Each structure stands twice: as C-alpha cells, then as structure tokens.
C-alpha cells in the first residue's frame, strides 16, 4: 500500500547550485508530495509555477562557497524532475 501511495502522489525535485565562472555544480534530489508557490502578483498558476523555478543569482556578499574554488557567483534553484 505504501508503494501505491508513493506512485500516485510523490514527485521529485532537483535542488542545484551552478557556478558561473568555474566548472562546479552541486545538486540534491528531493521527494515532494505537494507544491507550494507564491501566487501574489501572478496572473495564473502557470505563471506562479514559472516564477517558482526561476534561478536566483548568488553574488556579492552572498556568493556560494564552491569547495576548492572558493567564493563564486552562482545560480541556485529548483527543477522538477518527475511528477506523480
């Protein structure tokens, strides 16, 4: 029964950080059962979902510490890889 619920309701996301100036990327897969999006200022749910997956730039005082590469400008975000 647990596998049946999982097949019906679980999707997967990829949380990532990708550096701009060096060849470095970190990512992690996460399961989800629901999706939370901010709809304020959006015309419809499709626009809200598109906004929720736009990458965020990490730069300036908010640079990403990329292990051996030190502090780097990077994009971070979420990608939906599978849906229930």
TORBA-307225 format. One record per residue: residue number from 1; chain; y, z, x of N, C-alpha, C in turn. Coordinates in Angstrom, 2 decimals. Layout:
@seq = NUM, mol = A, n.py = Y, n.pz = Z, n.px = X, ca.py = Y, ca.pz = Z, ca.px = X, c.py = Y, c.pz = Z, c.px = X
...
This chain:
@seq = 1, mol = A, n.py = -1.19, n.pz = 0.00, n.px = 0.83, ca.py = 0.00, ca.pz = 0.00, ca.px = 0.00, c.py = 1.26, c.pz = 0.00, c.px = 0.87
@seq = 2, mol = A, n.py = 1.26, n.pz = 0.73, n.px = 1.97, ca.py = 2.42, ca.pz = 0.79, ca.px = 2.85, c.py = 2.74, c.pz = -0.60, c.px = 3.39
@seq = 3, mol = A, n.py = 1.72, n.pz = -1.36, n.px = 3.77, ca.py = 1.92, ca.pz = -2.71, ca.px = 4.29, c.py = 2.50, c.pz = -3.63, c.px = 3.21
@seq = 4, mol = A, n.py = 2.10, n.pz = -3.44, n.px = 1.97, ca.py = 2.61, ca.pz = -4.24, ca.px = 0.87, c.py = 4.10, c.pz = -4.00, c.px = 0.67
@seq = 5, mol = A, n.py = 4.54, n.pz = -2.76, n.px = 0.71, ca.py = 5.96, ca.pz = -2.43, ca.px = 0.56, c.py = 6.74, c.pz = -2.99, c.px = 1.74
@seq = 6, mol = A, n.py = 6.18, n.pz = -2.88, n.px = 2.92, ca.py = 6.84, ca.pz = -3.41, ca.px = 4.12, c.py = 7.04, c.pz = -4.92, c.px = 4.00
@seq = 7, mol = A, n.py = 6.03, n.pz = -5.64, n.px = 3.57, ca.py = 6.13, ca.pz = -7.09, ca.px = 3.44, c.py = 7.18, c.pz = -7.49, c.px = 2.39
@seq = 8, mol = A, n.py = 7.32, n.pz = -6.68, n.px = 1.36, ca.py = 8.24, ca.pz = -7.01, ca.px = 0.27, c.py = 9.69, c.pz = -6.64, c.px = 0.57
@seq = 9, mol = A, n.py = 9.92, n.pz = -5.57, n.px = 1.35, ca.py = 11.26, ca.pz = -5.02, ca.px = 1.46, c.py = 11.85, c.pz = -4.92, c.px = 2.87
@seq = 10, mol = A, n.py = 11.08, n.pz = -5.18, n.px = 3.91, ca.py = 11.59, ca.pz = -4.98, ca.px = 5.27, c.py = 11.99, c.pz = -6.31, c.px = 5.90
@seq = 11, mol = A, n.py = 13.19, n.pz = -6.32, n.px = 6.48, ca.py = 13.65, ca.pz = -7.43, ca.px = 7.30, c.py = 13.91, c.pz = -6.90, c.px = 8.70
@seq = 12, mol = A, n.py = 14.36, n.pz = -7.77, n.px = 9.58, ca.py = 14.63, ca.pz = -7.33, ca.px = 10.95, c.py = 15.95, c.pz = -7.91, c.px = 11.45
@seq = 13, mol = A, n.py = 16.67, n.pz = -7.07, n.px = 12.18, ca.py = 17.90, ca.pz = -7.50, ca.px = 12.83, c.py = 17.73, c.pz = -7.43, c.px = 14.34
@seq = 14, mol = A, n.py = 18.61, n.pz = -8.13, n.px = 15.03, ca.py = 18.69, ca.pz = -8.05, ca.px = 16.48, c.py = 20.10, c.pz = -7.56, c.px = 16.81
@seq = 15, mol = A, n.py = 20.20, n.pz = -6.39, n.px = 17.41, ca.py = 21.47, ca.pz = -5.86, ca.px = 17.89, c.py = 21.61, c.pz = -6.32, c.px = 19.33
@seq = 16, mol = A, n.py = 22.74, n.pz = -6.92, n.px = 19.68, ca.py = 22.85, ca.pz = -7.50, ca.px = 21.02, c.py = 24.21, c.pz = -7.23, c.px = 21.65
@seq = 17, mol = A, n.py = 24.22, n.pz = -7.30, n.px = 22.96, ca.py = 25.44, ca.pz = -7.32, ca.px = 23.77, c.py = 25.23, c.pz = -8.43, c.px = 24.79
@seq = 18, mol = A, n.py = 26.15, n.pz = -9.39, n.px = 24.83, ca.py = 26.04, ca.pz = -10.53, ca.px = 25.76, c.py = 27.32, c.pz = -10.62, c.px = 26.56
@seq = 19, mol = A, n.py = 27.18, n.pz = -10.53, n.px = 27.88, ca.py = 28.34, ca.pz = -10.58, ca.px = 28.76, c.py = 28.92, c.pz = -11.98, c.px = 28.81
@seq = 20, mol = A, n.py = 30.24, n.pz = -12.04, n.px = 29.00, ca.py = 30.96, ca.pz = -13.31, ca.px = 29.01, c.py = 30.92, c.pz = -13.96, c.px = 30.39
@seq = 21, mol = A, n.py = 31.13, n.pz = -13.19, n.px = 31.45, ca.py = 31.32, ca.pz = -13.74, ca.px = 32.79, c.py = 30.11, c.pz = -13.63, c.px = 33.72
@seq = 22, mol = A, n.py = 29.08, n.pz = -12.91, n.px = 33.30, ca.py = 27.85, ca.pz = -12.81, ca.px = 34.10, c.py = 26.66, c.pz = -13.07, c.px = 33.19
@seq = 23, mol = A, n.py = 25.55, n.pz = -13.43, n.px = 33.78, ca.py = 24.35, ca.pz = -13.73, ca.px = 33.02, c.py = 23.60, c.pz = -12.43, c.px = 32.71
@seq = 24, mol = A, n.py = 24.04, n.pz = -11.73, n.px = 31.66, ca.py = 23.41, ca.pz = -10.47, ca.px = 31.28, c.py = 23.47, c.pz = -10.33, c.px = 29.77
@seq = 25, mol = A, n.py = 22.34, n.pz = -9.99, n.px = 29.20, ca.py = 22.26, ca.pz = -9.72, ca.px = 27.76, c.py = 21.30, c.pz = -8.57, c.px = 27.51
@seq = 26, mol = A, n.py = 21.67, n.pz = -7.70, n.px = 26.61, ca.py = 20.81, ca.pz = -6.59, ca.px = 26.19, c.py = 20.63, c.pz = -6.71, c.px = 24.69
@seq = 27, mol = A, n.py = 19.42, n.pz = -6.48, n.px = 24.20, ca.py = 19.20, ca.pz = -6.56, ca.px = 22.76, c.py = 18.11, c.pz = -5.59, c.px = 22.32
@seq = 28, mol = A, n.py = 18.13, n.pz = -5.30, n.px = 21.04, ca.py = 17.16, ca.pz = -4.38, ca.px = 20.45, c.py = 16.88, c.pz = -4.84, c.px = 19.03
@seq = 29, mol = A, n.py = 15.61, n.pz = -4.90, n.px = 18.66, ca.py = 15.21, ca.pz = -5.25, ca.px = 17.30, c.py = 15.20, c.pz = -3.98, c.px = 16.44
@seq = 30, mol = A, n.py = 15.64, n.pz = -4.13, n.px = 15.21, ca.py = 15.65, ca.pz = -3.01, ca.px = 14.27, c.py = 15.18, c.pz = -3.48, c.px = 12.90
@seq = 31, mol = A, n.py = 14.35, n.pz = -2.69, n.px = 12.25, ca.py = 13.94, ca.pz = -2.99, ca.px = 10.88, c.py = 15.02, c.pz = -2.51, c.px = 9.92
@seq = 32, mol = A, n.py = 15.13, n.pz = -3.21, n.px = 8.77, ca.py = 16.03, ca.pz = -2.73, ca.px = 7.72, c.py = 15.37, c.pz = -2.89, c.px = 6.36
@seq = 33, mol = A, n.py = 15.74, n.pz = -1.98, n.px = 5.46, ca.py = 15.28, ca.pz = -2.02, ca.px = 4.07, c.py = 16.43, c.pz = -2.40, c.px = 3.13
@seq = 34, mol = A, n.py = 17.67, n.pz = -2.24, n.px = 3.61, ca.py = 18.84, ca.pz = -2.62, ca.px = 2.82, c.py = 19.93, c.pz = -3.08, c.px = 3.76
@seq = 35, mol = A, n.py = 20.96, n.pz = -3.70, n.px = 3.19, ca.py = 22.07, ca.pz = -4.23, ca.px = 3.98, c.py = 23.36, c.pz = -3.64, c.px = 3.43
@seq = 36, mol = A, n.py = 24.17, n.pz = -3.07, n.px = 4.31, ca.py = 25.48, ca.pz = -2.55, ca.px = 3.93, c.py = 26.55, c.pz = -3.47, c.px = 4.50
@seq = 37, mol = A, n.py = 27.43, n.pz = -3.96, n.px = 3.66, ca.py = 28.53, ca.pz = -4.80, ca.px = 4.11, c.py = 29.81, c.pz = -4.34, c.px = 3.44
@seq = 38, mol = A, n.py = 30.91, n.pz = -4.51, n.px = 4.14, ca.py = 32.22, ca.pz = -4.19, ca.px = 3.60, c.py = 32.70, c.pz = -5.40, c.px = 2.81
@seq = 39, mol = A, n.py = 32.94, n.pz = -5.24, n.px = 1.52, ca.py = 33.36, ca.pz = -6.36, ca.px = 0.69, c.py = 34.88, c.pz = -6.38, c.px = 0.47
@seq = 40, mol = A, n.py = 35.56, n.pz = -5.33, n.px = 0.89, ca.py = 37.02, ca.pz = -5.27, ca.px = 0.72, c.py = 37.68, c.pz = -6.41, c.px = 1.48
@seq = 41, mol = A, n.py = 38.52, n.pz = -7.17, n.px = 0.79, ca.py = 39.22, ca.pz = -8.29, ca.px = 1.40, c.py = 38.42, c.pz = -9.58, c.px = 1.43
@seq = 42, mol = A, n.py = 37.18, n.pz = -9.55, n.px = 0.94, ca.py = 36.35, ca.pz = -10.76, ca.px = 0.91, c.py = 36.30, c.pz = -11.32, c.px = -0.51
@seq = 43, mol = A, n.py = 36.24, n.pz = -12.64, n.px = -0.62, ca.py = 36.21, ca.pz = -13.29, ca.px = -1.94, c.py = 34.86, c.pz = -13.18, c.px = -2.63
@seq = 44, mol = A, n.py = 33.77, n.pz = -13.07, n.px = -1.84, ca.py = 32.44, ca.pz = -13.03, ca.px = -2.43, c.py = 31.46, c.pz = -12.41, c.px = -1.43
@seq = 45, mol = A, n.py = 30.23, n.pz = -12.25, n.px = -1.84, ca.py = 29.23, ca.pz = -11.59, ca.px = -1.00, c.py = 28.89, c.pz = -12.45, c.px = 0.22
@seq = 46, mol = A, n.py = 28.91, n.pz = -13.78, n.px = 0.08, ca.py = 28.63, ca.pz = -14.64, ca.px = 1.22, c.py = 29.67, c.pz = -14.44, c.px = 2.32
@seq = 47, mol = A, n.py = 30.94, n.pz = -14.35, n.px = 1.93, ca.py = 32.00, ca.pz = -14.13, ca.px = 2.91, c.py = 31.84, c.pz = -12.75, c.px = 3.56
@seq = 48, mol = A, n.py = 31.46, n.pz = -11.75, n.px = 2.78, ca.py = 31.25, ca.pz = -10.40, ca.px = 3.32, c.py = 30.10, c.pz = -10.39, c.px = 4.32
@seq = 49, mol = A, n.py = 29.02, n.pz = -11.09, n.px = 4.02, ca.py = 27.89, ca.pz = -11.18, ca.px = 4.96, c.py = 28.30, c.pz = -11.91, c.px = 6.24
@seq = 50, mol = A, n.py = 29.06, n.pz = -12.99, n.px = 6.11, ca.py = 29.52, ca.pz = -13.73, ca.px = 7.28, c.py = 30.40, c.pz = -12.84, c.px = 8.17
@seq = 51, mol = A, n.py = 31.26, n.pz = -12.05, n.px = 7.56, ca.py = 32.11, ca.pz = -11.13, ca.px = 8.33, c.py = 31.27, c.pz = -10.07, c.px = 9.04
@seq = 52, mol = A, n.py = 30.18, n.pz = -9.63, n.px = 8.40, ca.py = 29.37, ca.pz = -8.56, ca.px = 8.98, c.py = 28.62, c.pz = -8.99, c.px = 10.23
@seq = 53, mol = A, n.py = 28.44, n.pz = -10.29, n.px = 10.44, ca.py = 27.69, ca.pz = -10.75, ca.px = 11.62, c.py = 28.60, c.pz = -11.36, c.px = 12.68
@seq = 54, mol = A, n.py = 29.92, n.pz = -11.35, n.px = 12.47, ca.py = 30.83, ca.pz = -11.85, ca.px = 13.50, c.py = 30.76, c.pz = -10.93, c.px = 14.72
@seq = 55, mol = A, n.py = 30.65, n.pz = -11.50, n.px = 15.91, ca.py = 30.61, ca.pz = -10.66, ca.px = 17.11, c.py = 31.94, c.pz = -9.96, c.px = 17.35
@seq = 56, mol = A, n.py = 31.86, n.pz = -8.82, n.px = 17.99, ca.py = 33.05, ca.pz = -8.05, ca.px = 18.39, c.py = 33.19, c.pz = -8.18, c.px = 19.90
@seq = 57, mol = A, n.py = 34.39, n.pz = -8.44, n.px = 20.37, ca.py = 34.64, ca.pz = -8.58, ca.px = 21.81, c.py = 34.89, c.pz = -7.21, c.px = 22.41
@seq = 58, mol = A, n.py = 34.14, n.pz = -6.88, n.px = 23.46, ca.py = 34.35, ca.pz = -5.66, ca.px = 24.23, c.py = 35.12, c.pz = -6.05, c.px = 25.48
@seq = 59, mol = A, n.py = 36.35, n.pz = -5.55, n.px = 25.61, ca.py = 37.18, ca.pz = -5.90, ca.px = 26.76, c.py = 38.18, c.pz = -4.78, c.px = 27.02
@seq = 60, mol = A, n.py = 38.95, n.pz = -4.94, n.px = 28.10, ca.py = 39.95, ca.pz = -3.94, ca.px = 28.45, c.py = 39.30, c.pz = -2.59, c.px = 28.70
@seq = 61, mol = A, n.py = 39.83, n.pz = -1.55, n.px = 28.06, ca.py = 39.29, ca.pz = -0.20, ca.px = 28.22, c.py = 37.91, c.pz = -0.05, c.px = 27.55
@seq = 62, mol = A, n.py = 37.52, n.pz = -1.05, n.px = 26.76, ca.py = 36.27, ca.pz = -0.99, ca.px = 26.01, c.py = 35.21, c.pz = -1.94, c.px = 26.57
@seq = 63, mol = A, n.py = 35.25, n.pz = -2.22, n.px = 27.88, ca.py = 34.27, ca.pz = -3.12, ca.px = 28.50, c.py = 32.86, c.pz = -2.50, c.px = 28.46
@seq = 64, mol = A, n.py = 31.86, n.pz = -3.37, n.px = 28.53, ca.py = 30.47, ca.pz = -2.96, ca.px = 28.49, c.py = 29.96, c.pz = -2.71, c.px = 29.91
@seq = 65, mol = A, n.py = 29.25, n.pz = -1.60, n.px = 30.11, ca.py = 28.66, ca.pz = -1.29, ca.px = 31.42, c.py = 27.32, c.pz = -2.02, c.px = 31.52
@seq = 66, mol = A, n.py = 27.31, n.pz = -3.12, n.px = 32.25, ca.py = 26.15, ca.pz = -4.00, ca.px = 32.34, c.py = 25.31, c.pz = -3.71, c.px = 33.57
@seq = 67, mol = A, n.py = 24.79, n.pz = -2.51, n.px = 33.66, ca.py = 23.90, ca.pz = -2.09, ca.px = 34.75, c.py = 24.44, c.pz = -2.49, c.px = 36.12
@seq = 68, mol = A, n.py = 23.76, n.pz = -3.37, n.px = 36.85, ca.py = 24.14, ca.pz = -3.76, ca.px = 38.21, c.py = 25.42, c.pz = -4.60, c.px = 38.27
@seq = 69, mol = A, n.py = 25.89, n.pz = -5.07, n.px = 37.14, ca.py = 27.07, ca.pz = -5.93, ca.px = 37.10, c.py = 28.37, c.pz = -5.15, c.px = 36.86
@seq = 70, mol = A, n.py = 28.27, n.pz = -3.85, n.px = 36.61, ca.py = 29.46, ca.pz = -3.04, ca.px = 36.36, c.py = 30.06, c.pz = -3.30, c.px = 35.00
@seq = 71, mol = A, n.py = 31.33, n.pz = -2.94, n.px = 34.82, ca.py = 32.01, ca.pz = -3.11, ca.px = 33.55, c.py = 32.35, c.pz = -4.58, c.px = 33.33
@seq = 72, mol = A, n.py = 31.96, n.pz = -5.09, n.px = 32.16, ca.py = 32.11, ca.pz = -6.52, ca.px = 31.87, c.py = 32.67, c.pz = -6.75, c.px = 30.47
@seq = 73, mol = A, n.py = 33.44, n.pz = -7.84, n.px = 30.32, ca.py = 33.79, ca.pz = -8.31, ca.px = 28.98, c.py = 32.50, c.pz = -8.82, c.px = 28.34
@seq = 74, mol = A, n.py = 32.31, n.pz = -8.50, n.px = 27.06, ca.py = 31.07, ca.pz = -8.89, ca.px = 26.39, c.py = 31.31, c.pz = -9.02, c.px = 24.90
@seq = 75, mol = A, n.py = 30.40, n.pz = -9.74, n.px = 24.25, ca.py = 30.37, ca.pz = -9.80, ca.px = 22.80, c.py = 29.20, c.pz = -8.96, c.px = 22.33
@seq = 76, mol = A, n.py = 29.41, n.pz = -8.20, n.px = 21.25, ca.py = 28.34, ca.pz = -7.40, ca.px = 20.67, c.py = 28.27, c.pz = -7.70, c.px = 19.19
@seq = 77, mol = A, n.py = 27.08, n.pz = -7.63, n.px = 18.64, ca.py = 26.94, ca.pz = -7.92, ca.px = 17.22, c.py = 25.53, c.pz = -7.75, c.px = 16.73
@seq = 78, mol = A, n.py = 25.34, n.pz = -8.19, n.px = 15.50, ca.py = 24.06, ca.pz = -8.11, ca.px = 14.82, c.py = 23.68, c.pz = -9.49, c.px = 14.30
@seq = 79, mol = A, n.py = 22.42, n.pz = -9.85, n.px = 14.49, ca.py = 21.88, ca.pz = -11.09, ca.px = 13.93, c.py = 20.71, c.pz = -10.72, c.px = 13.03
@seq = 80, mol = A, n.py = 20.60, n.pz = -11.34, n.px = 11.88, ca.py = 19.43, ca.pz = -11.15, ca.px = 11.03, c.py = 18.38, c.pz = -12.14, c.px = 11.50
@seq = 81, mol = A, n.py = 17.20, n.pz = -11.61, n.px = 11.89, ca.py = 16.15, ca.pz = -12.48, ca.px = 12.42, c.py = 15.07, c.pz = -12.76, c.px = 11.39
@seq = 82, mol = A, n.py = 14.79, n.pz = -11.81, n.px = 10.50, ca.py = 13.84, ca.pz = -12.04, ca.px = 9.40, c.py = 14.34, c.pz = -11.33, c.px = 8.15
@seq = 83, mol = A, n.py = 14.00, n.pz = -11.88, n.px = 7.03, ca.py = 14.34, ca.pz = -11.29, ca.px = 5.73, c.py = 13.06, c.pz = -10.99, c.px = 4.98
@seq = 84, mol = A, n.py = 13.13, n.pz = -10.00, n.px = 4.09, ca.py = 11.93, ca.pz = -9.68, ca.px = 3.31, c.py = 11.48, c.pz = -10.85, c.px = 2.45
